[in-house]
Amino acid sequence: MNTQHKYDNGTASYGLNKSSQNDLLDRMNEFINSMRVHGKTSLLPFQKGIIVSNTSLKNLFIDMKETYGLSYILTRKLDQDGLENLYSFLKGMLESANNDMTVLDLKYW
């Protein structure tokens, strides 16, 4: 489902075939949730991340459809590059490029 166009090499963007796409995400979550790595009894961070990402995609689509009427999401566009660029820009505006400013510091700016 990592699409750059509405239909990318025969793969529909998320939301265009929502029932089968959600079924796939649910089955993936079940598999990841049941998988244990090296005998661990709890999920590892990467497993939790996959489940959070899958759940977030489903919830993002619901919100975007209700708020903006979108019919699909280009999932390849969902990355943190935009946030990192904004953070770098704000650090530059605050003339803090040389200090130890963190993302959490922006909360109080």
C-alpha angles and dihedrals in degrees: 000000000000096000131172095182134035089264110018114189091327094316115118119223115252110283098029092088096018101161095055092038091052090047089054092048091048092050090048091050091050091050094047091045092053095043117100121195120214092343095302114157095211134050119272120234094259090054092050089048093055092050092047091048093050093047092045092053091054093047093044090055092051091050095045092047093050095043103037106013094242116169099198144008126228096223095195087068091060103096138112098251092103092052092048091050091050091049092051091048092050092047088054092049090052090048088233100127090119100046133075098262114158132198089257089060088066089065089072097040 
